[in-house]
């Protein structure tokens, strides 16, 4: 079967999946109260967020290709932001929830959920996801990635942490600074387009599939339906996670850093595993790129909508933040050794995430 037939079938399946999940969610939103219902909504809304985000990104990518935009620009902008779209929507909806509440209370703080999701996503992608990918297929690391992208990934996490440590919050000005740094990074990448194109050719070509005949109606449907369902599912996800945290006295940060972080990191896992099966080092590049977008653009936009305040400060400052910083540094250290990621190093990263989850469970008193 040629690729021209594969792409439309995948798009149709994604749209049908999104609609089916949305139909399943709708009646549950009319049921008031209940931790069980909230848990089901959390799972279904996470699945809908991933499916609808994929539909939206695929449709926008086809639109860009139809307009003649180069694959390089598509990869650096639409794909990198697209795989982080779940985190962006979760963060923005969390800020809207805080704004509706008039600020965080001691019992409810959706900002914790947003921050937990950002740090948790970085931690999941750079330890659990990258570790799984490397366990399946050891990967080579290009030195240029580390010098340009790997270092910025680490510095982005450090900068976000420093801004939060100053006063326990992230205001609109700081959010704007993070967004501007991300835009400068994109501009710098575009300025180095020729060199990056040479790297792509050395790796054996682009990962973007060739498209056959493009149906404008399907593209418009995918853009409108995908974005609408993504925004709606993100709102339900935040509300259900907040309800679970309140009803079970579980910190919102715990849910954001574990369950939701893993769920919203599934697009990166899918892309990375596909790249690894093709024996190309772009798997690491995909995860590094996403981990630049999350601590800069995703949380930056969240703070622009409404200042982010840390509620569960003990968990954040003593466990979630240190674990994210240390694991990110450890992964870069592994990459710098012989510019190759070995299976045992992937196993160490997966083990690190398991230790983090265990410590988080103990810290939150779930056991």
Residue, then its C-alpha position, 0 to 999 in steps of 0.5 A: x500500500x502506498x503512502x498516499x493511501x495511508x495518510x488519509x486513512x490515518x486522518x479518518x481514523x483519528x477524526x472518528x476516534x475523537x468523535x467517538x470519545x467525545x460522544x462517550x464523555x458528553x453524558x458523563x459531564x452531566x453527572x454531578x459529583x463522584x470520584x469514580x466519574x471524575x477518574x473516568x473523565x480524566x482518562x477519557x479526556x486525556x485520550x480525547x486531548x491526544x487524539x484531537x491534537x493529532x487531528x489538528x496538527x496533521x490538518x495544519x501540517x497538510x495545509x502548510x504543505x499545500x501552501x508550499x511551506x518547506x518541511x524544515x519550517x513545518x518540522x521546527x514550528x508546527x510539529x514541535x508545538x503540535x506535540x506539546x499542544x496537550x501541555x499548552x492547552x492543559x496549562x492555559x485551561x488551568x490558568x483560566x480555572x484559577x482566574x475563575x476562582x479569583x486565585x488559588x486557595x489552600x485546598x484548590x490550586x489548578x496552577x499546581x496541576x499546570x506546573x506539575x504537568x509541565x515539570x512532569x512532562x519534561x521528566x516523563x519524556x527525558x526519563x521514561x519515554x527516552x529510556x523506553x526508546x533507548x531500551x528498544x533501540x540504542x541511539x546515536x547522538x549528533x554533537x550539534x544537537x547537544x551544543x545547540x538544543x540539549x544545552x538550551x533544554x537544560x537551561x530552559x528548565x533551570x531558568x523556569x525553576x529560578x523564576x519560580x524560586x524567586x517568589x513562588x510564582x510566575x507572573x505575566x512579565x516572566x511568562x512573556x520572557x519565556x515566550x520571547x526566548x522560545x521565539x528567539x530559539x525558533x528564529x535562530x534555528x531558521x537562521x541555521x536552516x542550511x546546516x540543519x538541512x545537511x544534518x537531515x540529509x545525513x540522517x537519511x531524509x525527513x520523517x514527514x510522510x509524503x501526502x497524496x491528493x489533499x481534500x480541502x474539506x477534510x483539512x478544514x474539518x480536521x482543523x476546526x474539529x481537532x482544535x475545538x475538541x482539544x480545547x474542550x477536552x483540556x477543560x474537562x481534564x483540568x476540572x476532573x483532575x481538580x475534583x479528584x485531588x479535592x475529593x481524595x485529598x491528593x495534591x493536584x501536583x501529584x496528578x499533574x506530574x504523573x497521570x496527566x504528564x504521561x498521558x500528554x507525553x504519548x504523542x512524543x512517545x509515538x513519534x520517538x518510537x517510530x523514529x527509533x524503528x527507522x534507526x534514526x537519531x531524530x528520536x532524541x531530537x524530538x524529545x529535546x525539542x518538546x522539552x524546550x517548548x514545554x518549559x518556555x512556550x507552554x508555561x509561558x503562555x499559561x502565565x500570560x493568561x493568568x499568573x501561576x502560583x505554586x500551592x503545594x510548595x513542599x512537594x514542588x521544591x523538595x521533590x518535583x523540581x529537583x527530580x526534573x533538574x537532576x534527571x535532565x542533567x543525567x540524560x545530557x551526561x549520558x548523551x555526551x559520553x561517546x555521543x551514544x545512548x546505550x540500553x543500560x543508560x535507558x534502563x537507568x533513566x526508567x529506574x529514575x522515574x520509578x524512584x520518583x513516582x515511589x517518592x511522590x507516592x510516599x510524600x503525598x501520603x498515598x501509602 
